[in-house]
Structures are given as C-alpha cells and as structure tokens.
C-alpha cells in the first residue's frame, strides 16, 4: 500500500533513519514486577526508550459545531503561539409563547419600551478576563436544526448592530454571581443591552401580523426573524489579551427579555424570547496563524522537533512518526509487553492557557480515514497530569499490531476531547528541545 506523507516530513524521516541506525536498549530490572518469572525468561525482557520520534503539526479538517452537548463559544484572543483566534455564535431565538403586544386601548402609542436585555449564562473563559467588544446582528438567511454546520460555516447577517450604541463592551466575570431581570442568580451572566428600536420595536410592531402567533408555522416567528449572530470585534488586541467565552445557550438564564409598559393600564411587563432545545445553533471559528510559531511550523514541519501542537475547535493536530520502529523486529521476533508514549507539555503555573484535560490518538485506516487506535477501549490513559506536566498513553496493542503487519507504520495523530465545545490547546516539547523533558516511546518487550 502506498504511503503519502508531506515532503518535508518525509525528508525528516529519511534524516532520522540515517541518524539512528541502531536502537538503544537495556535489560529490564528485576524491580519491574517480573521477579516471579524464570531467570532464563527475564534475560529476554528488554526496556527501550531511545526510539526516534518525529513530531509536527498539521491542520485538522473543520468540525461540526451545531447543537453540540455543551457550550457555544464567543470572543477572541491573541495566543503567543497560535495567533488570533475568534469565535462567533449563530442561533435561533424562539418565542416563549404566542403573544400580541397590542394594549387594551388598541393604541400602540400607549406602549413604552424601558429596555431590552440579552442574558447569556457564562460557564468559563479561556484566556484572560479582559474587556471585549461584543456585537449582535439579525441573520439575513435562515438556519435549520436538521442541517449540518461546521467550525468554518457562516450565514449572512443584516448590517445593523443590535447592541445599544457604545454599550457593547463587556468584562467577563466567570467567578461572580450574575443578575437576570434584576435578581441575583447562582451563575455568572453576561448582559448585553439591545437597542429598543432596532430590536424591541421591530418585534412588538409585528403584533397582529401572524408573526407572533408561534414559532413553527408558515409566516410565524422563526421564519420571519431568522436568528442572530453574536460576535466579537477586538481589532486592537495584542498577544496574551482577550479570551474565548463559553456560554450555555440552553440554560434557563440565557434569553432576551423585552421590558415594556402599558402607560394607560400602568402595567409593567417582561416578555422572554428563548434559546432552547428546539433552536438551531452553531459557532464559527476563525484562526490566523500567520507570523506565529504555528504558522511557521505549518510551512516547515521540522520546527515540530522543538515544539508541536494540538488544538480544539478544528484547529491544528499533533502528529508523531516512529521512523525506526521496525528495527526492533529486524532479524528477531518481538512481543511488546507494554508500550507507553510519554508526551511532555510546555505549561507553567499561572498560565491562563490550560492544556486539554484529555487527549486521544488516531491512526489512518486503509481508506485513508482517521480512527481511534485499538488501545482506546482499554487502559488507554491520555489524561493530563498537571504535576508531571505530561500525557502518558498506553499504546501496547497498536505497537504489537504494527510489528505483526496488521497495519502500516504511518504517523499517528494526537487530538483533544471536547474539541467542539472548548478552546483549549496544548504545546508539546519535541525531541530537539533544549528543555530536559522530551517525548519518548518506552517499550518493554520480549525477544524470542
């Protein structure tokens, strides 16, 4: 079967194949749990951690971000390695109930809108809790719950920013209690003031037209008001400024409320428009790696021998090749008792860019598609160890299957969990780093 790797990766593989012409091994110590084996068997048990690794990053395919079981993402920040990362939300608003705002007098001039507020439950912030400018727009084209939307998808919107002029600056407070409709709630809330005319009267003036009779019939609300775009606009952000906000649109606190009064009846009323499980929703991610380490590495994969990366949101993924792996079975038979892949991470205390809590490994199958390696269903590992600052993976079955010829020795990929609903990324150190901790494949195997 033909194998295709990037040209610069293939050159690196050739370089390492020439450089590492033998595999460094050592006899397995008696304190590794094999004391009960006969001495003649122990003589054939070997431990090696000197296998050459070629590490590099490549772009991932876009990922689906519609109706995921988790948060949606808005905001932007400038990462010191990745560059400018921006996210935006597209979502349907739905009527909480059919409504006719016409007052008892029948005269719409008897109504006064006091304010319109969009409330969003804030789950967390990835990055810094600095002030950002948020904008809200009405969609010009519909979105549908039964359609697929990806991290690269977009929908046209109308040109008018629905935020009250000059009041789109928000400073997220993920650890503070928020308020909704003037009452404290036990979660953090982002509050965005919407324009009384551009949003409030735009809705109220549809009374009597059938638009406000419901959500799903012909000519009803979601067919007329197609949805909203919530985005950031922070062109002056510098490195390490800004963050990505995780917001829970399905929370009971995430909604838009129109506060209005009937000046004749002296009634003050709050009417809700909701995001709910029937709302189509997705988020778009825009990444600009130009001029940053990731962008340079995508152009020259050999830089991955120093640092390489994996990222959520359909960004980049880490790749590892083992160019000399088959040297272990040259002229001898080998059974791998244990294979551990240890990947150190460049992360320091107080760094706001926390690595992903869990990583997975995929390989390329015969059809050229990524699939989880066979160890995924067993004691796989892959959780971030914050004390050792590393990830450790059990890939014993995978290595044995490579030795057995079950599949080719192609590069594997390291991808994060929660890839559609979080903004985490990981900075790995390669074998060429000046730092002490380097990636390694630790093989415990038996020769026979």
C-alpha positions as a Markdown table, in Angstrom:
| # | Residue | x | y | z |
|---|---|---|---|---|
| 1 | Unk | 0.0 | 0.0 | 0.0 |
| 2 | Unk | 1.4 | 3.4 | -1.0 |
| 3 | Unk | 2.1 | 5.8 | 1.9 |
| 4 | Unk | 1.9 | 9.6 | 1.5 |
| 5 | Unk | 3.5 | 12.0 | 4.0 |
| 6 | Unk | 4.2 | 15.7 | 3.5 |
| 7 | Unk | 7.5 | 16.2 | 1.6 |
| 8 | Unk | 9.3 | 18.0 | 4.4 |
| 9 | Unk | 8.1 | 15.2 | 6.8 |
| 10 | Unk | 9.4 | 12.6 | 4.5 |
| 11 | Unk | 12.8 | 14.3 | 4.4 |
| 12 | Unk | 12.8 | 14.4 | 8.1 |
| 13 | Unk | 12.0 | 10.7 | 8.3 |
| 14 | Unk | 15.0 | 9.9 | 5.9 |
| 15 | Unk | 17.3 | 12.1 | 8.1 |
| 16 | Unk | 16.3 | 10.3 | 11.2 |
| 17 | Unk | 16.6 | 6.8 | 9.6 |
| 18 | Unk | 20.2 | 7.6 | 8.7 |
| 19 | Unk | 21.0 | 9.2 | 12.0 |
| 20 | Unk | 19.6 | 6.4 | 14.2 |
| 21 | Unk | 20.9 | 3.2 | 12.7 |
| 22 | Unk | 20.6 | 1.2 | 15.9 |
| 23 | Unk | 18.1 | 1.1 | 18.8 |
| 24 | Unk | 19.5 | 1.7 | 22.3 |
| 25 | Unk | 18.1 | -0.9 | 24.7 |
| 26 | Unk | 18.8 | -2.0 | 28.3 |
| 27 | Unk | 18.0 | -5.2 | 30.2 |
| 28 | Unk | 14.8 | -4.9 | 32.3 |
| 29 | Unk | 15.5 | -4.5 | 36.0 |
| 30 | Unk | 14.2 | -7.1 | 38.5 |
| 31 | Unk | 12.1 | -4.4 | 40.3 |
| 32 | Unk | 9.7 | -4.1 | 37.3 |
| 33 | Unk | 7.4 | -6.8 | 38.6 |
| 34 | Unk | 8.9 | -9.8 | 36.7 |
| 35 | Unk | 10.7 | -11.4 | 39.6 |
| 36 | Unk | 8.4 | -14.4 | 39.6 |
| 37 | Unk | 9.4 | -15.3 | 36.0 |
| 38 | Unk | 12.2 | -17.9 | 35.5 |
| 39 | Unk | 15.6 | -16.2 | 35.1 |
| 40 | Unk | 16.0 | -17.5 | 31.6 |
| 41 | Unk | 12.8 | -15.7 | 30.5 |
| 42 | Unk | 13.8 | -12.5 | 32.2 |
| 43 | Unk | 17.0 | -12.4 | 30.1 |
| 44 | Unk | 14.9 | -11.8 | 27.0 |
| 45 | Unk | 12.9 | -8.9 | 28.5 |
| 46 | Unk | 14.2 | -5.6 | 27.4 |
| 47 | Unk | 13.3 | -1.9 | 28.0 |
| 48 | Unk | 14.0 | 0.8 | 25.4 |
| 49 | Unk | 13.2 | 4.5 | 25.5 |
| 50 | Unk | 15.5 | 5.7 | 22.7 |
| 51 | Unk | 13.3 | 5.3 | 19.7 |
| 52 | Unk | 13.4 | 8.3 | 17.4 |
| 53 | Unk | 10.2 | 10.4 | 17.2 |
| 54 | Unk | 9.4 | 12.8 | 14.5 |
| 55 | Unk | 6.8 | 15.4 | 15.7 |
| 56 | Unk | 5.0 | 18.0 | 13.8 |
| 57 | Unk | 1.6 | 19.8 | 13.5 |
| 58 | Unk | -0.9 | 19.8 | 10.6 |
| 59 | Unk | -4.3 | 21.4 | 10.0 |
| 60 | Unk | -7.4 | 19.5 | 11.1 |
| 61 | Unk | -10.5 | 19.2 | 9.0 |
| 62 | Unk | -13.3 | 21.5 | 10.1 |
| 63 | Unk | -15.6 | 20.0 | 12.8 |
| 64 | Unk | -19.3 | 20.1 | 13.3 |
| 65 | Unk | -20.4 | 22.7 | 15.9 |
| 66 | Unk | -24.2 | 22.6 | 15.6 |
| 67 | Unk | -26.4 | 21.6 | 18.6 |
| 68 | Unk | -23.5 | 20.1 | 20.5 |
| 69 | Unk | -24.0 | 18.8 | 24.0 |
| 70 | Unk | -22.1 | 21.7 | 25.6 |
| 71 | Unk | -21.3 | 25.4 | 25.4 |
| 72 | Unk | -21.1 | 27.7 | 22.4 |
| 73 | Unk | -18.1 | 30.0 | 22.1 |
| 74 | Unk | -17.8 | 33.7 | 21.5 |
| 75 | Unk | -14.9 | 36.1 | 21.8 |
| 76 | Unk | -11.3 | 36.5 | 20.7 |
| 77 | Unk | -7.8 | 36.4 | 22.0 |
| 78 | Unk | -4.2 | 36.5 | 20.7 |
| 79 | Unk | -2.3 | 33.4 | 21.6 |
| 80 | Unk | 1.5 | 33.7 | 21.8 |
| 81 | Unk | 2.0 | 30.5 | 19.6 |
| 82 | Unk | -1.3 | 30.3 | 17.6 |
| 83 | Unk | -2.0 | 34.0 | 16.8 |
| 84 | Unk | -5.5 | 35.5 | 16.6 |
| 85 | Unk | -8.4 | 33.2 | 17.5 |
| 86 | Unk | -12.0 | 34.4 | 17.0 |
| 87 | Unk | -15.3 | 32.7 | 17.6 |
| 88 | Unk | -18.9 | 33.7 | 16.8 |
| 89 | Unk | -22.4 | 32.2 | 17.6 |
| 90 | Unk | -25.3 | 31.8 | 15.2 |
| 91 | Unk | -28.6 | 30.9 | 16.9 |
| 92 | Unk | -32.3 | 31.0 | 16.6 |
| 93 | Unk | -34.4 | 32.9 | 19.1 |
| 94 | Unk | -37.9 | 31.4 | 19.8 |
| 95 | Unk | -41.0 | 32.9 | 21.3 |
| 96 | Unk | -41.6 | 31.8 | 24.9 |
| 97 | Unk | -45.4 | 31.8 | 24.0 |
| 98 | Unk | -47.6 | 33.3 | 21.3 |
| 99 | Unk | -48.1 | 37.0 | 22.0 |
| 100 | Unk | -49.9 | 40.1 | 20.9 |
| 101 | Unk | -48.4 | 43.3 | 22.4 |
| 102 | Unk | -51.4 | 45.4 | 21.4 |
| 103 | Unk | -52.6 | 47.2 | 24.6 |
| 104 | Unk | -56.2 | 47.2 | 25.8 |
| 105 | Unk | -56.7 | 50.6 | 24.3 |
| 106 | Unk | -55.8 | 49.3 | 20.9 |
| 107 | Unk | -53.3 | 52.2 | 20.5 |
| 108 | Unk | -49.7 | 51.1 | 20.2 |
| 109 | Unk | -48.5 | 54.6 | 21.2 |
| 110 | Unk | -49.7 | 53.7 | 24.7 |
| 111 | Unk | -46.7 | 51.3 | 24.9 |
| 112 | Unk | -43.2 | 52.3 | 26.1 |
| 113 | Unk | -40.2 | 50.0 | 26.0 |
| 114 | Unk | -38.0 | 50.5 | 29.0 |
| 115 | Unk | -35.1 | 48.3 | 27.9 |
| 116 | Unk | -34.2 | 45.1 | 26.1 |
| 117 | Unk | -31.6 | 42.8 | 27.6 |
| 118 | Unk | -29.8 | 39.7 | 26.3 |
| 119 | Unk | -28.6 | 37.4 | 29.1 |
| 120 | Unk | -26.1 | 34.7 | 28.5 |
| 121 | Unk | -25.0 | 32.2 | 31.1 |
| 122 | Unk | -21.2 | 32.3 | 31.3 |
| 123 | Unk | -19.6 | 28.9 | 32.1 |
| 124 | Unk | -15.9 | 29.8 | 31.8 |
| 125 | Unk | -13.4 | 31.9 | 30.0 |
| 126 | Unk | -10.3 | 30.5 | 28.2 |
| 127 | Unk | -7.6 | 33.2 | 28.3 |
| 128 | Unk | -7.9 | 36.5 | 30.2 |
| 129 | Unk | -11.0 | 38.1 | 31.6 |
| 130 | Unk | -10.4 | 41.3 | 29.8 |
| 131 | Unk | -12.9 | 43.7 | 28.3 |
| 132 | Unk | -14.1 | 42.8 | 24.9 |
| 133 | Unk | -16.5 | 44.4 | 22.4 |
| 134 | Unk | -19.4 | 42.2 | 21.5 |
| 135 | Unk | -21.8 | 42.9 | 18.6 |
| 136 | Unk | -25.2 | 41.3 | 17.8 |
| 137 | Unk | -26.8 | 41.2 | 14.3 |
| 138 | Unk | -30.0 | 39.8 | 12.9 |
| 139 | Unk | -29.5 | 37.0 | 10.4 |
| 140 | Unk | -30.4 | 37.6 | 6.8 |
| 141 | Unk | -30.7 | 33.9 | 5.9 |
| 142 | Unk | -32.3 | 31.1 | 7.9 |
| 143 | Unk | -30.6 | 28.4 | 9.8 |
| 144 | Unk | -32.1 | 24.9 | 10.4 |
| 145 | Unk | -31.8 | 22.4 | 13.2 |
| 146 | Unk | -31.8 | 19.5 | 10.7 |
| 147 | Unk | -28.9 | 21.0 | 8.7 |
| 148 | Unk | -25.1 | 20.4 | 9.4 |
| 149 | Unk | -22.9 | 23.4 | 10.3 |
| 150 | Unk | -19.2 | 23.4 | 10.9 |
| 151 | Unk | -16.5 | 25.4 | 12.5 |
| 152 | Unk | -16.0 | 27.1 | 9.1 |
| 153 | Unk | -19.7 | 27.7 | 8.4 |
| 154 | Unk | -21.2 | 31.2 | 8.2 |
| 155 | Unk | -24.6 | 32.8 | 7.5 |
| 156 | Unk | -25.2 | 36.3 | 6.1 |
| 157 | Unk | -26.5 | 38.9 | 8.6 |
| 158 | Unk | -28.0 | 42.4 | 8.3 |
| 159 | Unk | -25.7 | 45.4 | 8.7 |
| 160 | Unk | -27.3 | 46.9 | 11.9 |
| 161 | Unk | -25.6 | 46.2 | 15.2 |
| 162 | Unk | -28.4 | 45.5 | 17.6 |
| 163 | Unk | -26.4 | 46.4 | 20.7 |
| 164 | Unk | -27.1 | 49.9 | 22.2 |
| 165 | Unk | -24.6 | 52.2 | 20.7 |
| 166 | Unk | -21.4 | 52.3 | 22.7 |
| 167 | Unk | -22.6 | 49.7 | 25.2 |
| 168 | Unk | -21.1 | 46.5 | 23.7 |
| 169 | Unk | -18.0 | 46.5 | 26.0 |
| 170 | Unk | -18.2 | 43.6 | 28.5 |
| 171 | Unk | -15.7 | 42.3 | 31.1 |
| 172 | Unk | -16.5 | 38.7 | 31.8 |
| 173 | Unk | -16.6 | 37.7 | 35.4 |
| 174 | Unk | -16.8 | 33.9 | 35.4 |
| 175 | Unk | -16.5 | 33.6 | 39.2 |
| 176 | Unk | -19.1 | 36.2 | 40.2 |
| 177 | Unk | -22.8 | 35.8 | 40.7 |
| 178 | Unk | -24.9 | 37.4 | 37.9 |
| 179 | Unk | -28.3 | 39.1 | 37.8 |
| 180 | Unk | -31.2 | 38.3 | 35.5 |
| 181 | Unk | -34.2 | 40.6 | 35.4 |
| 182 | Unk | -32.8 | 42.4 | 38.5 |
| 183 | Unk | -32.5 | 39.3 | 40.6 |
| 184 | Unk | -29.2 | 37.6 | 41.6 |
| 185 | Unk | -28.7 | 34.1 | 40.3 |
| 186 | Unk | -26.2 | 31.5 | 41.3 |
| 187 | Unk | -24.2 | 31.6 | 38.0 |
| 188 | Unk | -22.2 | 34.1 | 36.1 |
| 189 | Unk | -24.1 | 36.1 | 33.5 |
| 190 | Unk | -23.1 | 38.2 | 30.5 |
| 191 | Unk | -25.6 | 41.0 | 29.9 |
| 192 | Unk | -25.9 | 42.8 | 26.6 |
| 193 | Unk | -28.2 | 45.8 | 26.2 |
| 194 | Unk | -30.1 | 45.6 | 22.8 |
| 195 | Unk | -31.5 | 48.7 | 21.1 |
| 196 | Unk | -35.1 | 49.4 | 21.9 |
| 197 | Unk | -35.9 | 50.4 | 18.3 |
| 198 | Unk | -33.7 | 48.1 | 16.2 |
| 199 | Unk | -34.7 | 45.0 | 18.3 |
| 200 | Unk | -37.6 | 45.8 | 20.7 |
| 201 | Unk | -40.0 | 47.8 | 18.4 |
| 202 | Unk | -39.0 | 45.6 | 15.5 |
| 203 | Unk | -40.6 | 42.7 | 17.4 |
| 204 | Unk | -43.5 | 44.4 | 19.0 |
| 205 | Unk | -44.7 | 46.0 | 15.7 |
| 206 | Unk | -45.3 | 42.5 | 14.3 |
| 207 | Unk | -48.4 | 42.3 | 16.6 |
| 208 | Unk | -51.5 | 41.3 | 14.5 |
| 209 | Unk | -49.5 | 40.1 | 11.5 |
| 210 | Unk | -49.4 | 36.4 | 12.5 |
| 211 | Unk | -45.6 | 36.5 | 13.0 |
| 212 | Unk | -46.0 | 36.3 | 16.8 |
| 213 | Unk | -48.6 | 33.5 | 16.7 |
| 214 | Unk | -45.9 | 30.8 | 17.2 |
| 215 | Unk | -42.6 | 29.5 | 16.1 |
| 216 | Unk | -43.0 | 26.9 | 13.5 |
| 217 | Unk | -46.0 | 27.7 | 11.3 |
| 218 | Unk | -45.8 | 29.4 | 7.9 |
| 219 | Unk | -45.2 | 33.1 | 8.4 |
| 220 | Unk | -44.6 | 32.6 | 12.1 |
| 221 | Unk | -41.7 | 33.9 | 14.2 |
| 222 | Unk | -38.6 | 31.8 | 13.3 |
| 223 | Unk | -39.5 | 32.1 | 9.6 |
| 224 | Unk | -39.6 | 35.9 | 9.9 |
| 225 | Unk | -36.8 | 36.5 | 12.5 |
| 226 | Unk | -34.3 | 34.0 | 11.2 |
| 227 | Unk | -31.8 | 34.2 | 14.1 |
| 228 | Unk | -29.0 | 36.2 | 15.5 |
| 229 | Unk | -25.2 | 36.4 | 15.1 |
| 230 | Unk | -23.2 | 37.2 | 18.3 |
| 231 | Unk | -19.6 | 38.1 | 17.6 |
| 232 | Unk | -16.6 | 40.0 | 19.0 |
| 233 | Unk | -14.9 | 43.0 | 17.4 |
| 234 | Unk | -11.5 | 43.4 | 19.0 |
| 235 | Unk | -9.1 | 44.6 | 16.3 |
| 236 | Unk | -6.5 | 46.1 | 18.7 |
| 237 | Unk | -5.9 | 43.1 | 20.9 |
| 238 | Unk | -2.2 | 42.2 | 21.5 |
| 239 | Unk | -0.5 | 38.9 | 22.4 |
| 240 | Unk | -2.0 | 37.4 | 25.6 |
| 241 | Unk | -5.0 | 39.7 | 25.5 |
| 242 | Unk | -8.6 | 38.6 | 25.4 |
| 243 | Unk | -10.3 | 35.2 | 25.8 |
| 244 | Unk | -12.9 | 32.8 | 24.5 |
| 245 | Unk | -16.2 | 32.8 | 26.4 |
| 246 | Unk | -18.0 | 29.5 | 26.9 |
| 247 | Unk | -21.7 | 30.3 | 27.2 |
| 248 | Unk | -24.6 | 27.9 | 27.8 |
| 249 | Unk | -27.4 | 28.9 | 25.5 |
| 250 | Unk | -29.6 | 26.1 | 26.8 |
| 251 | Unk | -29.6 | 27.5 | 30.3 |
| 252 | Unk | -32.9 | 28.9 | 31.6 |
| 253 | Unk | -31.0 | 32.2 | 32.2 |
| 254 | Unk | -29.9 | 32.6 | 28.5 |
| 255 | Unk | -32.6 | 34.6 | 26.8 |
| 256 | Unk | -33.6 | 38.0 | 25.5 |
| 257 | Unk | -36.1 | 40.0 | 27.6 |
| 258 | Unk | -38.2 | 42.9 | 26.4 |
| 259 | Unk | -39.2 | 45.1 | 29.4 |
| 260 | Unk | -42.2 | 47.3 | 28.4 |
| 261 | Unk | -45.1 | 49.3 | 29.9 |
| 262 | Unk | -48.7 | 50.0 | 29.1 |
| 263 | Unk | -48.9 | 53.6 | 30.1 |
| 264 | Unk | -52.7 | 53.5 | 30.4 |
| 265 | Unk | -53.1 | 50.3 | 32.4 |
| 266 | Unk | -49.9 | 51.1 | 34.3 |
| 267 | Unk | -48.7 | 47.6 | 33.7 |
| 268 | Unk | -45.0 | 46.7 | 33.5 |
| 269 | Unk | -44.4 | 43.5 | 31.6 |
| 270 | Unk | -41.3 | 41.4 | 30.8 |
| 271 | Unk | -41.6 | 39.2 | 27.7 |
| 272 | Unk | -39.0 | 36.4 | 27.0 |
| 273 | Unk | -37.5 | 35.2 | 23.8 |
| 274 | Unk | -35.6 | 32.0 | 24.4 |
| 275 | Unk | -32.8 | 29.9 | 23.2 |
| 276 | Unk | -33.9 | 26.3 | 23.8 |
| 277 | Unk | -33.5 | 22.7 | 22.6 |
| 278 | Unk | -35.5 | 23.5 | 19.5 |
| 279 | Unk | -33.2 | 26.3 | 18.4 |
| 280 | Unk | -30.8 | 25.8 | 15.7 |
| 281 | Unk | -27.3 | 26.9 | 16.9 |
| 282 | Unk | -23.7 | 26.6 | 16.0 |
| 283 | Unk | -20.4 | 28.6 | 16.3 |
| 284 | Unk | -17.9 | 29.6 | 13.8 |
| 285 | Unk | -14.1 | 29.7 | 14.5 |
| 286 | Unk | -11.6 | 31.8 | 12.7 |
| 287 | Unk | -7.8 | 31.3 | 13.2 |
| 288 | Unk | -5.0 | 33.4 | 11.9 |
| 289 | Unk | -1.6 | 31.7 | 12.4 |
| 290 | Unk | 0.4 | 34.0 | 10.2 |
| 291 | Unk | 3.5 | 35.3 | 11.8 |
| 292 | Unk | 3.3 | 33.0 | 14.8 |
| 293 | Unk | 5.1 | 29.7 | 15.6 |
| 294 | Unk | 2.2 | 27.5 | 14.5 |
| 295 | Unk | 2.0 | 29.2 | 11.1 |
| 296 | Unk | 5.8 | 28.9 | 10.7 |
| 297 | Unk | 5.6 | 25.2 | 11.6 |
| 298 | Unk | 2.8 | 24.5 | 9.1 |
| 299 | Unk | 5.2 | 25.8 | 6.5 |
| 300 | Unk | 8.2 | 24.0 | 7.8 |
| 301 | Unk | 7.4 | 20.8 | 9.7 |
| 302 | Unk | 11.0 | 20.4 | 11.0 |
| 303 | Unk | 10.1 | 23.1 | 13.6 |
| 304 | Unk | 8.0 | 20.5 | 15.2 |
| 305 | Unk | 11.1 | 18.8 | 16.6 |
| 306 | Unk | 11.3 | 21.7 | 19.0 |
| 307 | Unk | 7.6 | 22.5 | 19.6 |
| 308 | Unk | 4.4 | 21.0 | 18.2 |
| 309 | Unk | 0.7 | 21.5 | 19.0 |
| 310 | Unk | -2.8 | 20.2 | 19.2 |
| 311 | Unk | -5.9 | 22.3 | 19.5 |
| 312 | Unk | -9.7 | 22.1 | 19.8 |
| 313 | Unk | -12.2 | 23.9 | 17.6 |
| 314 | Unk | -10.9 | 22.3 | 14.4 |
| 315 | Unk | -7.5 | 23.9 | 14.6 |
| 316 | Unk | -4.2 | 22.0 | 14.3 |
| 317 | Unk | -3.4 | 18.5 | 15.4 |
| 318 | Unk | -0.1 | 16.9 | 16.6 |
| 319 | Unk | 1.4 | 14.1 | 14.6 |
| 320 | Unk | 4.1 | 11.6 | 15.6 |
| 321 | Unk | 6.1 | 9.3 | 13.4 |
| 322 | Unk | 8.3 | 6.4 | 14.5 |
| 323 | Unk | 10.7 | 6.0 | 11.6 |
| 324 | Unk | 12.8 | 3.3 | 13.1 |
| 325 | Unk | 10.1 | 1.2 | 14.8 |
| 326 | Unk | 10.6 | -1.8 | 12.5 |
| 327 | Unk | 14.3 | -2.1 | 13.6 |
| 328 | Unk | 13.0 | -3.9 | 16.7 |
| 329 | Unk | 11.8 | -6.8 | 14.7 |
| 330 | Unk | 14.7 | -7.0 | 12.3 |
| 331 | Unk | 16.2 | -10.5 | 12.4 |
| 332 | Unk | 14.2 | -11.4 | 15.5 |
| 333 | Unk | 10.7 | -11.9 | 16.8 |
| 334 | Unk | 9.3 | -9.5 | 19.4 |
| 335 | Unk | 6.2 | -9.3 | 21.6 |
| 336 | Unk | 5.6 | -6.0 | 23.3 |
| 337 | Unk | 4.6 | -6.4 | 26.9 |
| 338 | Unk | 4.0 | -2.7 | 27.4 |
| 339 | Unk | 4.3 | 0.4 | 25.2 |
| 340 | Unk | 3.9 | 3.8 | 26.8 |
| 341 | Unk | 4.0 | 7.1 | 24.8 |
| 342 | Unk | 5.1 | 9.9 | 27.1 |
| 343 | Unk | 4.5 | 13.5 | 25.8 |
| 344 | Unk | 5.8 | 16.4 | 28.0 |
| 345 | Unk | 4.0 | 19.7 | 27.8 |
| 346 | Unk | 5.2 | 23.3 | 27.9 |
| 347 | Unk | 3.0 | 24.7 | 30.6 |
| 348 | Unk | 3.8 | 26.9 | 33.6 |
| 349 | Unk | 1.9 | 27.8 | 36.8 |
| 350 | Unk | -0.4 | 30.8 | 36.3 |
| 351 | Unk | -0.5 | 30.3 | 32.5 |
| 352 | Unk | -4.1 | 31.1 | 31.5 |
| 353 | Unk | -3.9 | 28.7 | 28.6 |
| 354 | Unk | -4.6 | 25.4 | 30.4 |
| 355 | Unk | -3.9 | 22.2 | 28.3 |
| 356 | Unk | -6.8 | 20.0 | 27.4 |
| 357 | Unk | -7.8 | 17.6 | 30.2 |
| 358 | Unk | -7.8 | 14.5 | 27.9 |
| 359 | Unk | -6.2 | 13.6 | 24.6 |
| 360 | Unk | -6.8 | 10.8 | 22.1 |
| 361 | Unk | -4.7 | 9.1 | 19.5 |
| 362 | Unk | -5.9 | 8.3 | 16.0 |
| 363 | Unk | -4.3 | 6.4 | 13.1 |
| 364 | Unk | -5.1 | 6.3 | 9.4 |
| 365 | Unk | -7.0 | 3.2 | 8.2 |
| 366 | Unk | -6.9 | 1.5 | 4.8 |
| 367 | Unk | -9.4 | 4.0 | 3.4 |
| 368 | Unk | -7.3 | 7.0 | 4.5 |
| 369 | Unk | -9.7 | 8.0 | 7.3 |
| 370 | Unk | -8.7 | 8.7 | 10.9 |
| 371 | Unk | -9.8 | 6.1 | 13.5 |
| 372 | Unk | -9.0 | 5.6 | 17.2 |
| 373 | Unk | -6.2 | 3.2 | 17.8 |
| 374 | Unk | -7.1 | -0.2 | 19.2 |
| 375 | Unk | -5.9 | 0.6 | 22.8 |
| 376 | Unk | -8.7 | 3.3 | 23.1 |
| 377 | Unk | -11.1 | 0.8 | 24.6 |
| 378 | Unk | -8.8 | -0.4 | 27.3 |
| 379 | Unk | -6.4 | 1.2 | 29.8 |
| 380 | Unk | -5.5 | 3.9 | 27.4 |
| 381 | Unk | -4.5 | 6.9 | 29.6 |
| 382 | Unk | -4.2 | 10.2 | 27.9 |
| 383 | Unk | -5.3 | 12.4 | 30.8 |
| 384 | Unk | -3.2 | 15.5 | 31.6 |
| 385 | Unk | -1.0 | 15.1 | 34.6 |
| 386 | Unk | -0.6 | 18.6 | 35.9 |
| 387 | Unk | 2.0 | 17.6 | 38.5 |
| 388 | Unk | 4.3 | 15.9 | 36.0 |
| 389 | Unk | 3.2 | 18.2 | 33.2 |
| 390 | Unk | 2.8 | 15.4 | 30.7 |
| 391 | Unk | 0.4 | 13.0 | 29.0 |
| 392 | Unk | 1.0 | 9.2 | 29.1 |
| 393 | Unk | -0.7 | 6.8 | 26.7 |
| 394 | Unk | -0.8 | 3.0 | 26.7 |
| 395 | Unk | -0.4 | 2.0 | 23.0 |
| 396 | Unk | 0.7 | -1.6 | 23.5 |
| 397 | Unk | -1.9 | -3.2 | 21.2 |
| 398 | Unk | -1.1 | -0.6 | 18.5 |
| 399 | Unk | 2.6 | -1.3 | 18.5 |
| 400 | Unk | 2.1 | -5.1 | 18.5 |
| 401 | Unk | -0.2 | -4.8 | 15.5 |
| 402 | Unk | 2.4 | -2.7 | 13.7 |
| 403 | Unk | 5.0 | -5.4 | 14.4 |
| 404 | Unk | 2.6 | -8.1 | 13.3 |
| 405 | Unk | 1.9 | -6.3 | 10.0 |
| 406 | Unk | -1.7 | -5.7 | 10.8 |
| 407 | Unk | -1.4 | -2.1 | 9.6 |
| 408 | Unk | 1.4 | 0.2 | 8.3 |
| 409 | Unk | 3.7 | 2.2 | 10.4 |
| 410 | Unk | 2.2 | 5.5 | 9.5 |
| 411 | Unk | 2.3 | 8.7 | 11.7 |
| 412 | Unk | -0.3 | 8.8 | 14.5 |
| 413 | Unk | -2.2 | 11.9 | 15.4 |
| 414 | Unk | -3.0 | 13.4 | 18.9 |
| 415 | Unk | -6.3 | 15.1 | 19.2 |
| 416 | Unk | -8.1 | 16.7 | 22.2 |
| 417 | Unk | -11.5 | 15.8 | 23.7 |
| 418 | Unk | -14.3 | 18.4 | 23.8 |
| 419 | Unk | -12.9 | 19.7 | 20.6 |
| 420 | Unk | -16.2 | 21.4 | 19.6 |
| 421 | Unk | -17.1 | 23.0 | 22.9 |
| 422 | Unk | -13.8 | 24.2 | 24.4 |
| 423 | Unk | -10.9 | 26.5 | 23.3 |
| 424 | Unk | -8.0 | 24.6 | 25.0 |
| 425 | Unk | -4.8 | 23.9 | 23.2 |
| 426 | Unk | -1.6 | 22.0 | 24.0 |
| 427 | Unk | 2.1 | 23.0 | 23.5 |
| 428 | Unk | 4.3 | 19.8 | 23.3 |
| 429 | Unk | 8.1 | 19.7 | 23.5 |
| 430 | Unk | 9.8 | 17.7 | 20.8 |
| 431 | Unk | 13.0 | 15.6 | 20.9 |
| 432 | Unk | 15.0 | 18.6 | 19.6 |
| 433 | Unk | 14.0 | 20.9 | 22.5 |
| 434 | Unk | 16.6 | 22.4 | 24.8 |
| 435 | Unk | 14.4 | 21.5 | 27.8 |
| 436 | Unk | 15.0 | 18.5 | 30.0 |
| 437 | Unk | 11.8 | 16.6 | 29.3 |
| 438 | Unk | 11.4 | 15.2 | 25.8 |
| 439 | Unk | 8.8 | 12.9 | 24.2 |
| 440 | Unk | 9.6 | 9.2 | 24.3 |
| 441 | Unk | 8.2 | 5.8 | 23.5 |
| 442 | Unk | 9.0 | 3.4 | 26.3 |
| 443 | Unk | 8.9 | -0.2 | 25.1 |
| 444 | Unk | 9.0 | -3.2 | 27.4 |
| 445 | Unk | 9.3 | -6.3 | 25.1 |
| 446 | Unk | 10.3 | -9.9 | 25.0 |
| 447 | Unk | 12.6 | -11.3 | 22.3 |
| 448 | Unk | 12.3 | -14.9 | 21.2 |
